Amino acid sequence: MASKKQRAVRPLDAALTRLQALAMRAVQPHRMAREVDIIVGEWRAAEDFDVVRERLGELQEMLAAGVADAEEQLSYVDAEEPAAAKQAQATLAALVATLGAVRHAASAPEAAAA
């Protein structure tokens, strides 16, 4: 049997998967920001400045779209289902915190030192 070569996962896709998994569990916003810091630190240690800057830009765009989607989904939640509303609000808060952390990382002074 011939084995197929597994395609390497792009670091951006791996990061997005990590962040989505946490957001879907509606972890606290500070935990999302800490995860972004970990991811960006890994990227900065392994890649040059231009690569990291490009990834952060792409991640920022994807997260902005995710926040917009989460806001829209929140508007569809039935107010008579408090658990669903609470979950949707927590997910939105996690995504907003993640986007903020990515924006901060993209503009951080240490980005220039990478």
Backbone hydrogen bonds, N-H to C=O, Kabsch-Sander energy under -0.5 kcal/mol:
donor,donor_aa,acceptor,acceptor_aa,energy
14,A,10,R,-2.5
15,A,11,P,-2.4
16,L,12,L,-2.5
17,T,13,D,-2.3
18,R,14,A,-2.2
19,L,15,A,-2.7
20,Q,16,L,-2.8
21,A,17,T,-2.2
22,L,18,R,-1.7
23,A,19,L,-2.6
24,M,20,Q,-2.7
25,R,21,A,-0.9
26,A,23,A,-1.5
27,V,22,L,-1.6
31,R,28,Q,-1.0
32,M,28,Q,-1.5
33,A,29,P,-2.3
34,R,30,H,-1.9
35,E,31,R,-2.0
36,V,32,M,-2.1
37,D,33,A,-2.2
38,I,34,R,-2.0
39,I,35,E,-2.6
40,V,36,V,-3.0
41,G,37,D,-2.2
42,E,38,I,-2.2
43,W,39,I,-2.4
44,R,40,V,-2.9
45,A,41,G,-1.8
46,A,42,E,-1.3
47,E,43,W,-2.4
52,V,48,D,-2.1
53,R,49,F,-2.9
54,E,50,D,-2.2
55,R,51,V,-2.4
56,L,52,V,-2.8
57,G,53,R,-2.0
58,E,54,E,-2.3
59,L,55,R,-3.1
60,Q,56,L,-2.4
61,E,57,G,-2.0
62,M,58,E,-2.4
63,L,59,L,-2.7
64,A,60,Q,-2.3
65,A,61,E,-1.9
66,G,62,M,-2.1
67,V,63,L,-2.7
68,A,64,A,-2.1
69,D,65,A,-2.3
70,A,66,G,-2.6
71,E,67,V,-2.6
72,E,68,A,-2.0
73,Q,69,D,-2.7
74,L,70,A,-2.3
75,S,71,E,-1.4
76,Y,72,E,-0.7
76,Y,73,Q,-1.0
77,V,73,Q,-0.6
77,V,74,L,-1.0
81,E,78,D,-2.1
85,A,81,E,-2.2
86,K,82,P,-2.6
87,Q,83,A,-2.3
88,A,84,A,-2.5
89,Q,85,A,-2.4
90,A,86,K,-2.3
91,T,87,Q,-2.4
92,L,88,A,-2.2
93,A,89,Q,-2.5
94,A,90,A,-2.2
95,L,91,T,-2.3
96,V,92,L,-2.7
97,A,93,A,-2.3
98,T,94,A,-2.0
99,L,95,L,-2.6
100,G,96,V,-2.4
101,A,97,A,-2.2
102,V,98,T,-2.3
103,R,99,L,-2.5
104,H,100,G,-2.3
105,A,101,A,-2.5
106,A,102,V,-2.3
107,S,103,R,-1.3
108,A,104,H,-0.8
108,A,105,A,-0.5
111,A,108,A,-1.7
112,A,108,A,-0.5
112,A,109,P,-1.3
113,A,109,P,-0.7
114,A,110,E,-0.7
114,A,111,A,-0.5
